[in-house]
């Protein structure tokens, strides 16, 4: 399974977490049934990392989503942002790849204007990361 497909599964599980407050092991097993060991490891790492750092990731989203109340952001967009912000902050994946994949997921699953909103926030996160570090 390619990383893009694994990232999409991680997004779907993150969306479920955004909607219900937790991951569902049954859903995860169903989604990763055909995944190889590397993809399973990536998915587990990302969803466990998001769950462990949810409040921190929320703070980052709130910081850069100027003019938007957190509770009013589309749940699909939040799932994309949680996933992308986690990867930006805690993985070695190139930042451009993360941002591009997030935009593509948004184009597939969210509102027609969501990809621009997500791209803007991720650009700010990346810029802020460069300025802070």
N, C-alpha and C positions, 0 to 999 in steps of 0.2 A: 504494500500500500504506500502510495506517495505521501509525502509530508502534507501536501495540500488537503488530501482526503482525511488524514488524521486530524489536521487542524479544524476541518469542518465538523468532524465528530466532537472534538473538544468544544467547539462553539455550541453545538446542539446540547451537549451536557451542561454547559455554562448557562445557556438559555433556560433550561429546566431549573437550574439552581436559582436563577434570577426570579423565575416565576413562583417557585414553591419554597425557596429558602434552603434547599438542600439537593444533593445529588441522589439519584435513585440507582441503586446497584443493578436492579433488573434492567433498566433502560440502558445502562452502560454495557452490560453483558450482551444485550441484543445488538447494540451499535458496533461493538468491537469484535463480534463473532468471527469475522473474516480478516481481522487485522493481524499483521505479523508482529513478532516480538518487539521490534523497534518502535512500531506505531503504538503498540499497547503501552510501552514504557513512556513514550512522549505524552500520550493522552493521560495516563495516570499522574505523571509528574505535573502537568499543567493544571488539571482539575484539582488535584490535592493542593497545589500551590495557591491557586485562586481561592479555594476554600479557607486556607490558613491565613491568607493575607487580604481577605475581603474588605475589611475596614480601611486598610492602607490604600488599596486600589480605589475604593470609593472616594477617599480624600483626594487622590490624584485626579480622578474624573471631575469631581466637584471644582477643584482648583482651576482646571482648564476649560470647563464648560461654562464659561462666563455668560451670564444672562439666561441660563437654563437652570431651573430647579431640578435637582437630582430625581425626585419622584415623578417628574413630568417627562423625562427622557424616555423614548420608546424602549420597551424591554428588550427588543431585538438589538437595538443599538447599544444598550448597556451590556448585553452579553458579548457583543463584538469588542466593546471597549475594555471590559474586564480581561478578556483573553489577550487582546493586543497589548494593553498596559502591563499585564503580567509578563508577557514575553519580552517586551522592551526593557523591563526592569530586572528580570531575573534569568534571562537566557542569553546565549551568545549568538542567536540568530541575527543576521544583519537587519538593522532597523528599517531599511528600505523594503526588504522582503516582508517584514511584519506588517508595515503600513499598507503595502500593496495587497497582501492577502486579506487584511481587514476590510479594505475598500471593496474587494471582490466579493467577500462574504456579504457585506452590506448590500451590494447591488443585487445579489441573489435573493436575500431573505428579508430585506427591509424596505422602507419607503423610498420612493424615487430620489428624494433629496438627502437621504441619510448618509450616503457615501461621502458627500462633501462635508457634512457635519463631523463625521468620524475622522476624515482626513485632516480637518482643521485641528481637532483636539489632539490627534496623534502627532501632528507637526509641532504643536506647542509642547507636548510632552518631550519629544525628541530635542527640541531647542532648549527647553528648560533643563533637561538632563545634561546637555553640553555646557550650559551656563553654570550649573551647580557643581559639575565635576570637573 
